[in-house]
């Protein structure tokens, strides 16, 4: 190894999805150049002493809502959450996330907009405004033949290999017929469908009954969406996936009953992947019951579940491998803005508001990685290797970014998190004042954090420095990541029907993109 490196990281415990070992890392031109037991003899422009602390791959958050036009409930006007690309990505790097995947949304009320129009608009919002690297998912709300005909160019031209489908929300939902057409088109191109699984008819029925009883407080949001609504839709999504032999990701799974249904499908060899979020591991619906409309801070969908047993059931899903990834589902709305959480008071005309009009979502992009480190690794519930799988490696693999992202190996982007060494971080109560998003609360307020990223590196540059207490990166540093088909699909027989019973006239589209 000749010449000078850009950065040397010494005295680290390097953790990947497979192993953890002591070593040093050399970085050059934004890439990991070398990993070795001892690189102290080499020269570098910058040297970081990890002091024996863990070094993990930069977090990859596969479920983020920033600068996304949406509607909170019965309203007809569009609005956005409180974080755009600049503040959302700033918050990401301060919490150890170096790549995020937000959503570009197709709108049903704009049928003249092509998918290319949607993607182009989102590039305009993101370019020059992101502290971290990013890619896009596409939300499909109107799968007309013309729009599905654009699927063949999503990966080759746009570097987008995933689409999100909703089974709920009036303005977003697809029926089973539309889902089948969409996942059939996705299968043909090697695109991974993500599915929000809740039964809209169950939700509509309970919503009407709650209105008759004048139960419109934030807690009634959870009453309207029982766990069985998620269980039924989860099972239906798995059946549709099996019918088409297409891999799917079930997003933000919130209840043990859904975990059991997913694990049963996986046990049959079906390509079913699953995501959960810190809020479903750490919070119960007690937060929804807070007085004076404070419960609206915890309104998200699916809702928080009632008991510690629900939380434990999801932790079991992390440990036994049912869950593939952990994402934040970052979707922030302020309490002090008329179009934030209080919009339900304004539009309902009721002092206590109307939960049906409350914007769904909570902030979490900055807290995702530190919370899982604290309540997973530090408590012994998760190994450091499993932590890396869930927060980084598996997300990069699932969404076609591996091994450029999501791992520590020569040739990969030098996206790294250096943690505080044992005994060097003073346990700290989490407060919103510590965070860098554009939201005036965190649902995790008061939780004791046992560690936090000391440094975050994006392609070799220190972009978060906890020692200085500041973001040191630039909002122009983030680059768009063009993605390929899922790495999991490359390494499993998902599209080859020869292992399955052959219909005499095979009607499912074939996918020939993998060698």
ZIUR-V184796 format. One record per residue. RES is the residue in one small letter. OMEGA is omega as a letter, one per 40 degrees, with the letter a starting at -180 (* if undefined). Layout:
RES|OMEGA ; RES|OMEGA
//
This chain:
x|a ; x|i ; x|a ; x|i ; x|i ; x|a ; x|i ; x|i ; x|a ; x|i ; x|i ; x|i ; x|a ; x|a ; x|i ; x|i ; x|a ; x|a ; x|i ; x|a ; x|i ; x|i ; x|i ; x|a ; x|i ; x|a ; x|i ; x|i ; x|i ; x|a ; x|i ; x|a ; x|a ; x|i ; x|a ; x|i ; x|a ; x|i ; x|a ; x|a ; x|a ; x|a ; x|i ; x|i ; x|i ; x|i ; x|i ; x|i ; x|a ; x|i ; x|i ; x|a ; x|i ; x|i ; x|a ; x|i ; x|i ; x|a ; x|i ; x|a ; x|a ; x|a ; x|a ; x|i ; x|i ; x|i ; x|a ; x|i ; x|a ; x|i ; x|a ; x|a ; x|a ; x|a ; x|i ; x|a ; x|i ; x|i ; x|i ; x|i ; x|a ; x|i ; x|i ; x|a ; x|a ; x|a ; x|i ; x|a ; x|i ; x|i ; x|a ; x|a ; x|i ; x|i ; x|i ; x|i ; x|a ; x|i ; x|i ; x|i ; x|i ; x|a ; x|i ; x|a ; x|i ; x|a ; x|a ; x|a ; x|i ; x|a ; x|i ; x|a ; x|i ; x|i ; x|i ; x|i ; x|a ; x|a ; x|a ; x|i ; x|a ; x|i ; x|i ; x|i ; x|a ; x|a ; x|i ; x|a ; x|a ; x|i ; x|a ; x|i ; x|a ; x|i ; x|i ; x|i ; x|i ; x|i ; x|a ; x|i ; x|a ; x|a ; x|i ; x|i ; x|a ; x|a ; x|i ; x|i ; x|i ; x|a ; x|a ; x|a ; x|a ; x|a ; x|a ; x|a ; x|a ; x|i ; x|i ; x|a ; x|a ; x|i ; x|i ; x|i ; x|i ; x|i ; x|a ; x|a ; x|a ; x|a ; x|a ; x|a ; x|i ; x|i ; x|a ; x|i ; x|a ; x|i ; x|i ; x|i ; x|a ; x|a ; x|i ; x|i ; x|i ; x|a ; x|a ; x|a ; x|a ; x|i ; x|a ; x|i ; x|i ; x|a ; x|i ; x|a ; x|i ; x|a ; x|a ; x|a ; x|i ; x|a ; x|a ; x|i ; x|a ; x|i ; x|i ; x|i ; x|i ; x|i ; x|i ; x|a ; x|a ; x|i ; x|a ; x|i ; x|a ; x|a ; x|i ; x|i ; x|i ; x|i ; x|a ; x|a ; x|a ; x|a ; x|i ; x|i ; x|i ; x|a ; x|a ; x|a ; x|i ; x|i ; x|a ; x|i ; x|i ; x|i ; x|i ; x|i ; x|i ; x|i ; x|a ; x|a ; x|a ; x|i ; x|i ; x|i ; x|i ; x|a ; x|i ; x|i ; x|a ; x|a ; x|i ; x|i ; x|i ; x|i ; x|i ; x|i ; x|i ; x|a ; x|i ; x|i ; x|i ; x|i ; x|i ; x|a ; x|a ; x|a ; x|a ; x|i ; x|a ; x|i ; x|i ; x|a ; x|a ; x|a ; x|i ; x|i ; x|a ; x|a ; x|i ; x|a ; x|i ; x|i ; x|i ; x|a ; x|a ; x|a ; x|i ; x|i ; x|i ; x|i ; x|a ; x|i ; x|a ; x|i ; x|i ; x|a ; x|e ; x|a ; x|i ; x|a ; x|a ; x|a ; x|i ; x|i ; x|i ; x|i ; x|a ; x|i ; x|i ; x|i ; x|i ; x|i ; x|i ; x|a ; x|a ; x|i ; x|i ; x|i ; x|i ; x|a ; x|i ; x|i ; x|a ; x|a ; x|a ; x|a ; x|a ; x|i ; x|a ; x|i ; x|a ; x|i ; x|a ; x|i ; x|i ; x|a ; x|a ; x|i ; x|a ; x|i ; x|a ; x|a ; x|i ; x|a ; x|a ; x|a ; x|i ; x|i ; x|i ; x|a ; x|a ; x|a ; x|a ; x|i ; x|a ; x|i ; x|i ; x|i ; x|i ; x|a ; x|a ; x|a ; x|a ; x|a ; x|i ; x|i ; x|a ; x|i ; x|a ; x|a ; x|i ; x|a ; x|a ; x|i ; x|a ; x|i ; x|i ; x|i ; x|i ; x|i ; x|i ; x|i ; x|a ; x|i ; x|a ; x|a ; x|a ; x|a ; x|a ; x|i ; x|i ; x|i ; x|a ; x|a ; x|i ; x|i ; x|a ; x|e ; x|i ; x|i ; x|i ; x|i ; x|i ; x|i ; x|i ; x|a ; x|i ; x|i ; x|a ; x|i ; x|a ; x|i ; x|i ; x|a ; x|i ; x|i ; x|a ; x|i ; x|a ; x|i ; x|i ; x|i ; x|a ; x|i ; x|a ; x|i ; x|i ; x|i ; x|i ; x|a ; x|a ; x|i ; x|i ; x|i ; x|a ; x|i ; x|i ; x|i ; x|a ; x|a ; x|i ; x|i ; x|a ; x|i ; x|a ; x|i ; x|i ; x|i ; x|i ; x|i ; x|i ; x|i ; x|i ; x|a ; x|i ; x|a ; x|i ; x|a ; x|i ; x|a ; x|a ; x|i ; x|i ; x|a ; x|a ; x|i ; x|a ; x|i ; x|a ; x|i ; x|i ; x|a ; x|a ; x|i ; x|i ; x|a ; x|i ; x|a ; x|i ; x|i ; x|a ; x|i ; x|i ; x|i ; x|i ; x|a ; x|i ; x|i ; x|a ; x|a ; x|a ; x|a ; x|a ; x|i ; x|a ; x|i ; x|a ; x|i ; x|a ; x|i ; x|a ; x|a ; x|i ; x|a ; x|i ; x|i ; x|a ; x|a ; x|a ; x|i ; x|*
//
